[in-house]
């Protein structure tokens, strides 16, 4: 949907991303329309915690304005939901957990014995600390799937960077599954 006029035509609109949900909440506040706006969040409390002390006050004020425009709020994880309720003083009855499942017929361990010897890390989240992972694992083969630019990546003798992200991946889900199945260790560097 590209304009608020288009959105107003619908009875309900659902957003599955943090910033889009906040934007829709702000627009509903501004234009006071009857469309029900349901906003989803992957890491609202993480966004808050990434701000410095001084900036948190203004950020919290803006987010509270946006959140008050949402009719329902959902989170993809209980920790983020609980933390956001605490930080932003949200009514629990407006907040829900969105349980999503994993296709276990596709994402499953390999049926063959694994003889690979590499570390795998995947993701483009702003909180990924690939620099520490790269500097601490120089003696081991390391494969990273990300769209992030990694400082000093050329200093790791056994690093394989695979450009990819959730929305713009250069590899298929099958390729990614094969990497997961063949990795000796999987690391999420936070």
C-alpha positions as CSV (number, residue, x, y, z in Angstrom):
1,X,0.0,0.0,0.0
2,X,1.5,3.3,-1.0
3,X,-0.8,6.0,0.5
4,X,-2.9,6.6,3.5
5,X,-5.9,7.0,1.3
6,X,-5.5,3.4,0.1
7,X,-5.1,2.2,3.7
8,X,-8.3,3.9,4.8
9,X,-10.3,1.7,2.4
10,X,-9.7,-1.4,4.5
11,X,-11.3,-2.4,7.7
12,X,-8.1,-3.8,9.1
13,X,-4.4,-3.4,8.2
14,X,-1.6,-5.5,9.7
15,X,2.1,-4.6,9.7
16,X,4.8,-7.2,10.5
17,X,7.8,-4.9,10.9
18,X,8.7,-2.5,13.7
19,X,9.1,0.8,11.9
20,X,6.2,0.3,9.6
21,X,4.0,-0.5,12.6
22,X,5.1,2.6,14.3
23,X,4.5,4.7,11.2
24,X,1.0,3.3,10.8
25,X,0.3,4.1,14.4
26,X,1.5,7.6,14.0
27,X,-0.7,8.1,10.9
28,X,-3.7,6.8,12.6
29,X,-3.1,9.2,15.5
30,X,-2.8,12.1,13.0
31,X,-5.8,11.3,10.8
32,X,-8.0,9.6,13.3
33,X,-9.5,7.1,10.9
34,X,-11.6,4.0,11.7
35,X,-9.3,1.5,10.1
36,X,-8.1,-1.0,12.7
37,X,-4.3,-1.0,12.7
38,X,-2.5,-4.0,14.1
39,X,1.3,-3.6,14.5
40,X,3.9,-6.3,14.8
41,X,7.3,-6.0,16.4
42,X,10.5,-8.1,16.1
43,X,12.6,-6.1,18.6
44,X,11.0,-3.0,19.9
45,X,12.8,-3.2,23.2
46,X,16.1,-3.8,21.4
47,X,15.6,-0.6,19.4
48,X,15.0,1.3,22.7
49,X,18.0,-0.1,24.4
50,X,20.3,0.8,21.5
51,X,19.7,4.5,22.1
52,X,21.9,6.5,24.5
53,X,20.4,7.7,27.8
54,X,19.6,11.2,26.6
55,X,18.0,10.0,23.4
56,X,15.9,7.3,25.1
57,X,13.6,10.0,26.6
58,X,12.7,11.5,23.2
59,X,12.5,8.0,21.5
60,X,10.2,6.7,24.2
61,X,7.9,9.8,23.8
62,X,7.7,9.3,20.0
63,X,7.1,5.5,20.3
64,X,4.4,6.0,22.9
65,X,2.6,8.4,20.5
66,X,2.9,5.8,17.7
67,X,1.8,2.8,19.8
68,X,-1.2,4.7,21.1
69,X,-2.4,4.7,17.4
70,X,-2.3,0.9,17.2
71,X,-5.5,-1.0,18.0
72,X,-3.6,-4.3,18.7
73,X,0.1,-4.9,19.2
74,X,1.9,-8.3,18.7
75,X,5.4,-9.5,19.3
76,X,7.4,-12.4,17.9
77,X,9.0,-13.2,21.2
78,X,7.9,-13.2,24.8
79,X,11.0,-11.4,26.1
80,X,10.4,-8.5,23.7
81,X,6.7,-8.4,24.6
82,X,7.4,-8.3,28.3
83,X,10.1,-5.7,28.1
84,X,8.1,-3.5,25.8
85,X,5.1,-3.6,28.1
86,X,7.4,-2.5,30.9
87,X,9.3,0.2,29.0
88,X,6.3,1.7,27.3
89,X,3.6,1.1,30.0
90,X,1.5,-0.8,27.5
91,X,-1.9,-2.3,28.4
92,X,-1.4,-6.1,28.5
93,X,-4.8,-6.7,26.9
94,X,-3.6,-4.9,23.7
95,X,-0.4,-7.0,23.5
96,X,-0.2,-10.4,22.0
97,X,2.3,-13.1,21.1
98,X,2.5,-14.2,17.5
99,X,3.5,-17.8,17.5
100,X,5.0,-18.8,14.3
101,X,6.2,-22.3,13.5
102,X,9.0,-23.9,11.7
103,X,8.5,-26.2,8.7
104,X,10.2,-29.2,10.3
105,X,9.8,-31.3,7.1
106,X,12.2,-28.8,5.4
107,X,14.3,-27.4,8.3
108,X,15.7,-30.6,9.8
109,X,19.0,-32.1,10.8
110,X,21.0,-33.9,8.1
111,X,20.3,-37.6,7.9
112,X,24.0,-38.2,7.0
113,X,26.9,-37.9,9.4
114,X,28.5,-34.5,9.4
115,X,32.2,-34.4,8.7
116,X,32.5,-30.7,8.0
117,X,34.6,-28.5,10.3
118,X,33.3,-24.9,9.9
119,X,31.6,-22.4,12.1
120,X,28.4,-20.8,10.6
121,X,26.8,-17.5,11.5
122,X,23.7,-16.1,9.7
123,X,21.9,-12.8,9.9
124,X,22.0,-9.1,9.2
125,X,20.5,-7.9,12.5
126,X,22.1,-4.6,13.7
127,X,23.0,-6.4,16.9
128,X,25.2,-9.0,15.2
129,X,28.8,-8.6,16.4
130,X,30.7,-10.2,13.5
131,X,33.8,-8.2,14.2
132,X,34.3,-10.0,17.6
133,X,33.4,-13.4,16.0
134,X,35.9,-12.9,13.1
135,X,38.7,-11.8,15.5
136,X,38.1,-14.7,17.9
137,X,37.9,-17.5,15.5
138,X,40.9,-17.1,13.2
139,X,42.1,-20.7,13.6
140,X,38.8,-22.1,12.3
141,X,37.0,-22.0,9.0
142,X,34.2,-19.5,9.3
143,X,31.2,-18.9,7.0
144,X,29.0,-15.9,7.5
145,X,25.7,-15.2,5.6
146,X,24.9,-11.5,5.9
147,X,24.4,-8.3,4.0
148,X,26.3,-6.4,6.7
149,X,29.8,-5.0,6.0
150,X,32.2,-6.6,8.4
151,X,35.2,-4.6,9.5
152,X,38.6,-6.4,9.2
153,X,37.0,-9.4,7.4
154,X,40.1,-9.6,5.2
155,X,42.2,-10.4,8.3
156,X,40.5,-13.8,8.8
157,X,42.4,-16.4,6.7
158,X,39.5,-18.9,6.6
159,X,36.5,-16.6,6.2
160,X,33.9,-17.1,3.6
161,X,31.4,-14.3,3.3
162,X,28.1,-15.1,1.6
163,X,26.0,-12.1,0.7
164,X,22.4,-12.7,1.8
165,X,19.5,-11.4,3.8
166,X,16.0,-12.3,4.5
167,X,14.6,-10.1,1.7
168,X,17.5,-10.1,-0.7
169,X,19.2,-13.4,-0.5
170,X,21.8,-14.5,-2.9
171,X,21.3,-18.1,-1.8
172,X,18.3,-20.4,-1.8
173,X,16.6,-21.8,1.3
174,X,18.0,-25.2,0.3
175,X,21.5,-23.7,0.2
176,X,21.0,-22.2,3.6
177,X,19.6,-25.4,5.0
178,X,22.7,-27.3,3.7
179,X,25.0,-24.8,5.5
180,X,23.1,-25.3,8.8
181,X,23.2,-29.0,8.4
182,X,26.9,-29.1,7.6
183,X,28.2,-26.7,10.2
184,X,30.1,-28.0,13.1
185,X,29.1,-25.0,15.3
186,X,26.4,-22.3,14.7
187,X,27.0,-19.0,16.4
188,X,24.8,-16.0,16.9
189,X,27.2,-13.3,17.9
190,X,25.3,-10.8,20.0
